Amino acid sequence: MAYRFDFASLLDYAPVLVHGVATTVGLTLVGAVLGVGIGIGGAAARSSANAPLRVAVGAYVELIRNTPFLVQLFFIFFGLPSLGVRLPEWQAALLAMVINLGAYATEIIRAGIDATPKGQVEAGASLGMSGPQIFRYIILGPAMGKIWPALTSQIIIVMLGSSVCSQIAVEELSFAANFIQSRNFRPFEVYFVATALYLALAVGLRWLLARLGDRLFARAARA
């Protein structure tokens, strides 16, 4: 018997899908801002002359990059309560995404920092600029411009990886899809739409970040 498609059955669950998309977008935006912030601080630490700090940040980066995101999420949500630290589902998911993105962003941004010509740093010092001023205006801006496409891709990977947060009952897009198909028993239609929504989110986020990078780093290049 031929399968009869029935996408109209999803209309009754449109609010659930909208809530799932909004939750995914919220987790991604907040996680991206905090994760990139950690990445900038981590990259500065990895490039500093402070050996213990370099080792500590390096250990964090290696730990996160060599363990699955799902295990990190479960450790935060299920493991930390054993130590008396209990986080709601949304906060646990956000923390896991921030920690994960922060580790990858650290290495991506460090690569951009290492590519900064030493002559530019020496020129800044000769003009009497302080260390923080050199880092901010001479090193960080051009470095971020170089690595922005790679950082954008990593943010999108983290956004797509947020789908596993449904395992701890975070009501993001995958959770919404699972909920709907358990009610209407139309898995093809539900997951087809969920796939299309993830694709739209990824393409839209890439476009948005590309425009943001053009504005931020074109201005920094002129400064």
N, C-alpha and C positions, 0 to 999 in steps of 0.2 A: 504494500500500500504506500502510495507517494506521500511524502511529508508535506503538510500544509503549514506554510509560514503564517504566523499571527503576531506581527509586531504591534498591532493595536492593543494587545493585551497588556503592553507595558505602560500604556498611558495612565492607568490607575496608580502606577507606582512612580510616576514622574517626580513627585516630591522626595521620595527616597533616593532616587538617582541624583537629584539636585543637591540634597544634603551630603551625599557621598562625595560628589565632585567638590563641593565647597570645603569639606573637611580635608580632602587630599590637597587642594590648593592652599588652604591655611597652613597645614603641616609643612608643605614645601616652601612657602614664602618665609615663614618664621625660621624654619630649619636652615634655609639657604643663608639668610642674614647672619644668624648666629654661627653657623658652620664656617662660613667664609671669614667671619671675625676670628674664630679660633684658628683657622688656617693662616691668617696673616700673622697672628701672634706666634703660632708654632713655627712658621717659616723664619720669623725674626730670631726666635730662640735657636733654631737649628743652624742659623748662620752667624750666631754670636760667638764670642770668645770664651763664654762660660761653659766649661766642659761638663760639669754635672747637669746643667740645664739641657745641653745638647743631648746627653745620654737619656735623660728622663723623657724628653719629647720624642726622641728616636724610638724608645721602648713603646711609648703610646702609639706611635704611627705603625710600628711593626705589628703590635698586638691587634690593632683594629683591621689593618689591611690583610692580615693572614687568618682571620676568623670570619665565619659567615655572619651576615647582618641579622639573620633570624636568631642565631645563638646569642648575639649581643642584646637583641630585644628581649629574649626570654630571660637572660641574666638580670637585666634591669627590672623587668616586671615580676618575675617569679623568684629570682635569687636574692635581690636586695631586701625583700621583706624578712628574710631570715636574720638580717642584721638590724632590723627595726626600721628600715627605710621603705615606706609604702607609697607608691605613686599611682594616681589614677591612670586609666588606660591612655588617654590623650597625652598626658605629660610624659609617661613612659615612652610612648612612640616618638614624641618630639625629641626627648633626650637622646634616644638611640640614633635618630637621624642626624642630630647635631654632632654627636660624637663621631659617627661614621663619616660624615662629610668633612668634619674638621681634620681628620687624619689624612684623607686623600687630598684635601685642599692644601694642607701643609706642604706636602711634597710637590704639588703642582706649582704653588706660589714660590717655593724655594728654588725650583728650576728656573723661574723667571728672574729671581733675585741673583742667582749665580751667573746669569747671562748678562748682567749689567757690567759694562766696561769699567775697569778700575780707574781709568782716566777721568771719567765723569765724577766719580766719588772724590778723587783728589782735587778736581776743579772746584767742587762744592766746598771742600775743606779750605782751599786757598782763598775762597771768598768769605771765610769766617762763619760759615754755617755750622750749627751744632749737629751732633750725631743724629738726634731725632729729626731735625730738619732735612738732613741729607737723606735719611731713610724715607721720609715722607715724600719729598719733592723730587729727588733724583733717582732713588732706587725703586720705591714701591709703585709709583705711577706708571713708568715705562714697563716695569715687570708685569703688572696686572694687564697692561695692553697686550703684551706678548702671549700671556697664558690664558686670556679670557675665553677663547673658544674651547680650550680643554676644560676649563673650570665650568663653563656652561654645560658641556657634555656630562660632567660629573654630577652637577645639580640635577640634570634630567634623569640620570641613572638612579639617584637617590629618590627622586619623585616616583619613578616606576617601582623602585624597591619598597616604597611605602605600602604596596599592596599586601605585603606579608603582615602588616600591622592588624589586619583583620583577624589574625590568629589570637590576638589578645582582646578582641571585641571592640577595636577602634572602628567607628562607623564611617570608614572612608569608602572609596568607590568599590573596591573588591567585596567589602562587607555588604554593601548595598546590593551588588549583583548576586551574591550568595543568598541573601535574604529573599530577594525577589524570586529567584528560580526555585527556592524551596516552597514558595507559595503558589506560583502559577505553573510550575513544572514545564517551563519553556526554556530549557538551558541554551539552545542554539541562539534564540533571539536575544536572550539576556546577555550572554557573553559576547555576542556580536556587537551589541550596542556598547557594552563595557569596553571592548577592544577599540571601537571607534572613538569613544570618549578619551581613553588613554592616549590614543594617537593625536587627537585634537589638542589635548593638554600639552603633550610633548612638543608638537610643532608650534603651538602658541607660545609656550614658555621659551623655546629657542629663539623665536622671533623677538619676543619682548627683551630677553637678555642681550641679544645682538644689538638692538636699538639702544639699550641702556649703556652697553659697552662703548658704542660709537659716541654717545654724548659725553660720557665720563672721561674717556681716555683721549678723545680728540681734543677736549678742553685742556686736559693735563699736558698733552703734547705741545699745545700752543703756549702754555704757561712757561 
